[in-house]
Amino acid sequence: MFLRRRSFRLESERILLRLPAHSDFAAWTALRIESRDFLTPWEPVWAHDHLSRKSFTNRVYWAARASKAGSALPLFLVRRDGVLLGAITLDNIRRGPAQSGTIGYWIGAPFARQGFMREAIGALVHHAFTTMDLSRIEAACLPENAASRGVLERSGFKYEGVAQSYLQINGRWRNHVLYANLRSDRRGRTDIR
């Protein structure tokens, strides 16, 4: 008898987070096209085949492999009525003494500033701390990306510094501000002088 493994999903009040599926291609492509101008200042340059079926298929297969291997958790944000909103990925998962990972995310232009990403970050961070037993979740964004900085800060992340030439964004090496959320926040005052 063949038993199919239940697909990974996290649920919150208004959304569910799940692995991408081949059937998401049309919705994903439409949302990326509609949001291109909104996303371009904050993302790496899209490859020439970024919106192709083949590229999306590779993305779906990578998500399944990475999730199964425990190296990443690439999830789509889907509103309860089935509308694709964006994506969030817990990547660079490190075990052993580090017990940490990095999140990256994007939201479609029509759904920005409605609290969906904060809800997604909250659900994923809670899962990472309680189920995956991670201790630290990191994130980085451009200094001028006030919306991203705001959602991180409202989600419990604290500013930790600046990484010089951290990522290529929109074709240029850019500095990023670094944030982290700790399972047990130990960054309060100390007696060390």
C-alpha positions, -999 to 999 in steps of 0.1 A, spaced: 0 0 0 13 34 -10 10 61 17 14 97 6 32 119 30 11 149 41 23 181 27 39 206 50 17 236 60 14 262 87 -18 280 94 -25 314 109 -55 336 113 -59 347 76 -33 327 57 -17 293 52 20 288 44 28 258 22 53 245 -2 49 256 -38 31 233 -62 32 229 -100 -4 241 -101 7 275 -87 25 285 -119 -1 307 -134 -9 326 -101 28 330 -93 36 343 -127 7 367 -128 16 381 -93 53 385 -101 44 403 -134 19 425 -117 44 433 -89 75 437 -110 79 475 -105 71 471 -68 97 443 -62 125 454 -85 142 479 -61 145 452 -34 154 420 -53 183 406 -73 179 410 -111 155 384 -125 171 358 -148 160 360 -184 139 328 -178 126 339 -143 90 337 -153 93 305 -175 75 272 -167 108 254 -166 122 278 -140 91 275 -119 92 237 -121 128 238 -109 117 261 -80 90 236 -70 115 206 -71 141 226 -52 115 235 -25 105 198 -21 142 187 -19 153 214 5 123 209 28 129 172 29 166 176 35 160 202 63 182 228 46 154 253 38 117 258 41 104 277 11 68 285 15 40 303 -4 17 326 15 -19 318 5 -49 336 17 -77 313 30 -97 318 -2 -68 304 -22 -52 337 -35 -14 336 -37 0 366 -17 38 361 -18 65 339 -4 87 334 26 117 312 29 136 300 60 170 292 44 206 285 54 194 263 82 224 255 103 223 228 130 247 218 158 260 247 179 244 273 156 207 261 155 199 291 132 185 301 99 178 331 77 145 344 64 138 361 31 104 371 18 84 391 -8 47 401 -10 28 410 -41 20 447 -46 -18 443 -42 -13 428 -7 14 450 7 9 468 40 -21 447 51 -3 427 78 0 394 58 38 393 59 39 400 97 14 371 101 36 349 80 68 358 98 51 352 131 39 317 121 73 307 106 94 320 135 71 303 160 75 270 140 113 274 138 116 280 175 91 254 188 91 226 163 125 229 146 143 239 178 162 267 162 177 294 185 182 323 161 165 336 130 183 362 110 171 386 83 186 414 62 172 442 41 182 474 24 186 503 48 160 524 29 134 496 28 113 511 56 84 486 51 107 456 55 125 471 85 92 479 101 77 444 96 108 428 111 108 451 141 71 446 147 78 408 145 103 408 173 135 412 153 162 435 166 187 455 147 222 441 149 243 461 124 252 467 88 268 442 63 288 459 36 281 448 0 259 420 14 239 411 -17 235 421 -53 202 439 -55 188 453 -88 222 448 -103 244 465 -77 262 452 -46 243 468 -17 248 472 20 221 456 42 209 461 77 210 430 98 183 418 122 178 388 144 152 372 165 163 349 193 142 321 209 153 333 243 163 369 239 195 373 258 203 408 245 192 428 274 214 446 299 244 428 314 267 436 343 297 436 320 314 470 318 
